[in-house]
């Protein structure tokens, strides 16, 4: 079921006064809610489809303007960094979007309000909802405001590094076996899990901790890369 949060609070967080709150609520409906409640309402998947397309266009346009002279391959990397689910989930978390989701009981109990995939998809659905309710120009301006911190970070630091891919390339170059990851510990309640992952590639090893398996794997790869670089 949905968290008992005042929808006015969500509108304030979004900075959007919806003309049609029906489309706002639709953006919050996870399919698990419909399956469990047999609810006569639509899930947010159609709005997610629209929001994904809208986000891709706005990001591509913003990058073309912000990085003149940058070639297509590098622009693609930058776009990927902005539309990746981790970035979208961060945006959703900053808005406390998970608190407002309509989830089935099982999904809610399993930590669905904090699940990266749910947050990212809800964020895309919200983008679709704002576009439908407010129109293109207002929705574009709103979205660029949300993206501004990430765009500024990209301008300073470039796209985030994928430590797992870098580790794979380095061990291959040195003739070592491919990295193998395994979860060695998982703790905490369902909505606030912590994972510890170990990676091994030949005689190289690393261990990392994160709030998701993916984050822990990246941290483990980072530790293994540090060990590899010390050997140079």
N, C-alpha and C positions, 0 to 999 in steps of 0.2 A: 504493500500500500504506500501511498505517498506520505512523505513526512509532513507533519502538521505545521507548515510554514505559511505565513501570510504572503499571498501572491503580490501584494503591494511592495513587500520588501524585495522581491525578485526584480520587479520593474525598476525600483530605485537602484539596485545593484547594476542592472543592465543599462540604466540611463535611457530607457525607452518606455513611453506610455502607449500601450497597445490600444488600437481602436477596437480590435477583436480579440478578446482574451481567450476565445476558443482556440485560435491558432497558437497562442502562447502555451496553453495547456497541452495541446497536441504534441508540441516539441518536447514535452517532459514525459511522455508515455512510453515506457520500455515495453517491448513485446511480452515480457514475462508477466506483466500486470494483466494484460488482456487474456493470456492463456490461463492464468490462475483464477482470475475474477470473472471470466466469461463476459467481460465488459463490452458494451456496445459503443465502442469508440475506436479510433484509429491509433496505431502506434506511430512513433516519430520517424519511421523509416523513410517515408516519402519526403518529409521535410529534410531529413538527413541527405537524401539524394540531391535535392535542390541546393542545400547549403554547401555541399561538397563542390558542386560545379561553380557556384557563386564565389566561394573562397578561392578556388583555383584561378579564376579570371582576375579577381581583385588583386591577389598576390602577384600574379604574373605582370599585371599592369604597374603595380607599385614598384616591383623590382626593376622593370625596364626604366622607370623614371629615376629611381634612387641610385642605380648603378650604370650610368651611361658608359658605353664602351666595353662592358663586360660581355664575354662571349656566351653563346647559348649553353654550352656544357656547364659553365660555372653558374649561370642563372638557374639552370635546372637543379643544381646542388643547393643553391640558396632557397629555391622554392620548396624543395623537399624538406629542408630544415624547418620551414614555417608551417607546412601543412601536415607534418608528422603527428601521429596521435599523441605523443608525449607533450608536444607544444600545445595542442588543443586541450588536452586534459589539464595542463597547468592553467590555461585561461579559464576553463570551467571551474577549477578549484578556487581560483581567485574570486569568482563570483558566487561561491558556495552553491553551485548549480546542483550538485549531488543531493543536497538537502531537500530539493523540490521535486525530485524524480518520482514518478509513479512506478513502483517496482512490485513484482510479485513477492510474496512473503519469503519464499526460498531464496530469491536473488538478493533481497534486502539482508537476510540473515547471513548470507555468504559474503557480505561486504560489498555488495553491488554499488552502493553510493560512492565508494572510493575507487572502484575498478577503473583503470585507465581507459579501457575500451568503451565502457558505458559513458564516461565523462566526455571523451572525444566525440563520440557519436551524438550525444546530446548537444554538445557545443555546435556541431555542424547543423543539427536540426534547428537550433535556436537561430543560427544565421539564416536558414531558409525561412523561418517564421518572421524574422524582422524584415527580410526582403519582401515577403508577401504582404505584410501588414503596412509597412512604411514606404514602400517603393524603392526603386533602385538608388537614387542619389542619396537619400537619407540613410539607407542601409549601408551603402558604400562608405559614407563618412563615419558611421558608427563602427564598422568593421575595421577601418584604418586606425581608428582610435584604439581599439583593442590590440591591434597588431603593432602599434608604435613601439612599445618596449622591446619586442622581439626583433623588429627591424633595426632598431638602434644597436641592439646587441650583435646582430649579424654584421652591421657596418663596422663595429669595433673588433670583433673576434673572428668573423667568418663562420661558416657552417660548423655545427658541433661535430666533433670527431667520433667516429664509430670505432671504439677500441677493439671490439671483437673482429672487425674486418682488418684492422691494422695488424692485430696479433696473427690472424690467419696468413696474411701476406708475409710477415716477418719469419714465421716458423717454416713456411714453404721455401722461402729464399735460403734458409739455413739447413734445409734437408731434414727438418724434424717432422714428427708425425703431427697430424691435424689436432687442434685443440679439442679436448673432451671436457664437457661441463657436467657437474653433478651437484645437486642440492645436498648439503651435508647437515643443514639445520633449518627448521622452520618453526617460528614461535609467535606468540601473540594471538589476540582474538581475531576472528575472521575479517573484521573490518579494518584491522590494523596489524597485518602480518609483517613479519621481518624474516627475510631469507638470507641464508649464508650459502654461497656457492663456491666450489673449488674448481679450478681449471688446471689441466695438465696437458703438456705437449712435449713429449720426450722427457727430458730431465728438467724441464721448466714448469714451474707451478705458481699459482697465485690464488688468493682467496679474497672474496669481497662480500659485502653486506648491502642489502637494499630492501626497499619496501615492496618490490616486485621481483620476480625471478629475472626479468630482463635487466633491471637496474643492478641486481646482484651479479649477474653474469658480466655486465660491463665493468663493474668494479673489480671483479676477479681478473678480467682481461687486462685492466689497467695495471694491476699489481704484477701480473706476469710480464707485461711490456717493460715495466721498470726494472725487473730482474734481467731481462734480455739485454736492455740497453747498458746495464752496469757491466756486462761481459765484454762490451766492445772495447 
